[in-house]
Amino acid sequence: MIETWDVVVVGGGPAGSAAALRVKQLRPEARVLLVDKADFPRDKACGDGIAAHGREELDLLGLPGVIDDYRPARRLSVVSPGGARVLATVARPNHVVPRKVFDARLVEAARARGVEVRRGRVRELTAQADHVLLDGRVAARTVVGADGANSVVRRLAGLPPTPDRHTAIAVRGYADVPADDDVQFIAMQKDGWPAYAWSFPIGDGTANVGFGMTLPRLHATGRPGREVLHGRLAELLPDLPARDLRAHHLPMSPGRPVPGAGRVLLAGDAASLINPLTGEGIYYALLSGRLAGEAAVEAAGAPLAAYRRKLRRALGRHLRTTDMLSRAAQSPGFIDAAIGTAARRREVFDLMVDVGLGAGTVPAPLAAAIARRWLWNALRRA
Ligand SMILES: Cc1cc2nc3c(=O)[nH]c(=O)nc-3n(C[C@H](O)[C@H](O)[C@H](O)COP(=O)(O)OP(=O)(O)OC[C@H]3O[C@@H](n4cnc5c(N)ncnc54)[C@H](O)[C@@H]3O)c2cc1C
């Protein structure tokens, strides 16, 4: 017996839940199945930082207030590789919500909206003329592959994995902090750059702490990954001994593939939608999941073309900006110049937050100001 669904979503992280929620929001009678290999609540290695931009996506999905019981994080402190510092209040607050809680809330909201949620691991996809067959048992007019960084759906759809040079790896843990610690802290590292450690207080006397670097830099150390990541975290945040350490890959957007094939759409990490400057992926996951859901409803006959158009409209210029900035950011001096400028000019700080955590772009005069500072710093050093 083959079951038929309008949309099958593989993966119940933010991308998958957003896709399922959007389909039901636009077409309540649609038959939507969400399959995840894990039962919820489940943990996910992440910094748990949800940017204000991600919160706006939750509003669009009809879930305002879903994280309002968590304390808003208004202050952000960043230290650049060369020691330039900025500490400022962000224009719109971020939130830190453990993924065990956040993802389970989204899955539960999807279930409440009529999405069928099942535990299962997808292993096989067969494209047919007007549907896709999953594991020989389930047929879908559209499949949304939202199965994360090591996406099986992406591989089965014939799309290549993210190249190592555009992949990062990060470890996160939890540490005790004073309950009134409310500064999100990021310490960038010259040694092994691009690399940084973070501490994101949750508001309950604990903080999510972690350390991440790119795969080529990790391989260049010639040492086991676990030893390097755990060691660097302990070294960089010596006063915050971390428990529950867990690591995962981050496929970054400069290595993104075509976001699907035929009736298969890729969203979130499965589409390599992680910001190469910050490692932020939850906002992109919610946004791309929502757009995949919209394409599945509005263009059921040819969802990929519609999805690509929507993604391009929402993120095209931004992704071209971050592609370019991530190349410039290979030089720690560029980041020093950007943070140095942000420390002096409020509008630059706001823009950096928008580019790093949202869909912001950089106006040419500002790019020129940072380039001037970069050059000036280089000349002074010379
Ligand atoms: C250490 C670390 C820190 C990070 N910090 C931040 C941060 O602070 N803020 C931020 O915005 N981003 C952060 N990110 C990135 C963020 O975690 C991801 O971008 C985000 O989780 C992407 O969501 P997703 O829904 O695409 O995938 P995921 O959240 O990975 O969900 C994928 C789901 O698919 C399921 N699945 C996998 N394979 C199958 C299969 N074959 N069949 C069925 N189900 C399957 C999994 O069980 C999982 O539930 C961090 C990443 C790491 C590794």
The ligand as a Tripos MOL2 file, in Angstrom:
@<TRIPOS>MOLECULE
LIG
   53    58     1     0     0
SMALL
NO_CHARGES

@<TRIPOS>ATOM
      1 C1         27.7900   24.1270   17.4470 C.3       1 LIG1
      2 C2         26.8480   24.9350   16.5720 C.ar      1 LIG1
      3 C3         26.4260   26.1860   17.0100 C.ar      1 LIG1
      4 C4         25.4840   26.9030   16.2470 C.ar      1 LIG1
      5 N1         24.9950   28.0760   16.7640 N.ar      1 LIG1
      6 C5         23.9960   28.7190   16.1280 C.ar      1 LIG1
      7 C6         23.3610   29.8370   16.7330 C.ar      1 LIG1
      8 O1         23.6520   30.2260   17.8630 O.2       1 LIG1
      9 N2         22.3830   30.4600   16.0300 N.ar      1 LIG1
     10 C7         21.9960   30.0360   14.7940 C.ar      1 LIG1
     11 O2         21.1180   30.6570   14.2010 O.2       1 LIG1
     12 N3         22.5590   28.9530   14.2210 N.ar      1 LIG1
     13 C8         23.5260   28.2600   14.8650 C.ar      1 LIG1
     14 N4         24.0490   27.1210   14.3090 N.ar      1 LIG1
     15 C9         23.4800   26.6150   13.0410 C.3       1 LIG1
     16 C10        22.1210   25.9530   13.3030 C.3       1 LIG1
     17 O3         22.2590   24.9700   14.3040 O.3       1 LIG1
     18 C11        21.5670   25.3070   12.0310 C.3       1 LIG1
     19 O4         21.7010   26.2050   10.9650 O.3       1 LIG1
     20 C12        20.1150   24.9090   12.1810 C.3       1 LIG1
     21 O5         19.9690   23.8820   13.1100 O.3       1 LIG1
     22 C13        19.5310   24.4500   10.8450 C.3       1 LIG1
     23 O6         18.2340   23.9340   11.0260 O.3       1 LIG1
     24 P1         17.6760   22.7920   10.0680 P.3       1 LIG1
     25 O7         16.2370   22.6670   10.3880 O.co2     1 LIG1
     26 O8         18.0810   23.0660    8.6670 O.co2     1 LIG1
     27 O9         18.4680   21.4650   10.4680 O.3       1 LIG1
     28 P2         18.5410   20.6890   11.8630 P.3       1 LIG1
     29 O10        18.1980   21.5690   12.9640 O.co2     1 LIG1
     30 O11        19.8670   19.9990   11.8720 O.co2     1 LIG1
     31 O12        17.3840   19.5800   11.7490 O.3       1 LIG1
     32 C14        17.5090   18.4810   10.8760 C.3       1 LIG1
     33 C15        16.5770   17.3640   11.3520 C.3       1 LIG1
     34 O13        16.5910   16.3200   10.3720 O.3       1 LIG1
     35 C16        16.5580   15.0620   11.0210 C.3       1 LIG1
     36 N5         17.1100   14.0780   10.0690 N.ar      1 LIG1
     37 C17        18.3830   13.9870    9.6250 C.ar      1 LIG1
     38 N6         18.4860   12.9820    8.7190 N.ar      1 LIG1
     39 C18        17.2620   12.4240    8.6010 C.ar      1 LIG1
     40 C19        16.7410   11.3630    7.8210 C.ar      1 LIG1
     41 N7         17.4850   10.6610    6.9560 N.pl3     1 LIG1
     42 N8         15.4140   11.0360    7.9500 N.ar      1 LIG1
     43 C20        14.6230   11.7540    8.8090 C.ar      1 LIG1
     44 N9         15.0860   12.7740    9.5660 N.ar      1 LIG1
     45 C21        16.3740   13.1220    9.4620 C.ar      1 LIG1
     46 C22        17.3890   15.2800   12.2830 C.3       1 LIG1
     47 O14        17.0400   14.3640   13.2980 O.3       1 LIG1
     48 C23        17.0160   16.7310   12.6620 C.3       1 LIG1
     49 O15        15.9570   16.7700   13.5970 O.3       1 LIG1
     50 C24        25.0110   26.3900   15.0140 C.ar      1 LIG1
     51 C25        25.4810   25.1370   14.5570 C.ar      1 LIG1
     52 C26        26.3760   24.4110   15.3340 C.ar      1 LIG1
     53 C27        26.8310   23.0590   14.8530 C.3       1 LIG1
@<TRIPOS>BOND
     1     1     2 1
     2     2     3 ar
     3     2    52 ar
     4     3     4 ar
     5     4     5 ar
     6     4    50 ar
     7     5     6 ar
     8     6     7 ar
     9     6    13 1
    10     7     8 2
    11     7     9 ar
    12     9    10 ar
    13    10    11 2
    14    10    12 ar
    15    12    13 ar
    16    13    14 ar
    17    14    15 1
    18    14    50 ar
    19    15    16 1
    20    16    17 1
    21    16    18 1
    22    18    19 1
    23    18    20 1
    24    20    21 1
    25    20    22 1
    26    22    23 1
    27    23    24 1
    28    24    25 2
    29    24    26 1
    30    24    27 1
    31    27    28 1
    32    28    29 2
    33    28    30 1
    34    28    31 1
    35    31    32 1
    36    32    33 1
    37    33    34 1
    38    33    48 1
    39    34    35 1
    40    35    36 1
    41    35    46 1
    42    36    37 ar
    43    36    45 ar
    44    37    38 ar
    45    38    39 ar
    46    39    40 ar
    47    39    45 ar
    48    40    41 1
    49    40    42 ar
    50    42    43 ar
    51    43    44 ar
    52    44    45 ar
    53    46    47 1
    54    46    48 1
    55    48    49 1
    56    50    51 ar
    57    51    52 ar
    58    52    53 1
@<TRIPOS>SUBSTRUCTURE
     1 LIG1         1 GROUP 0 **** ****
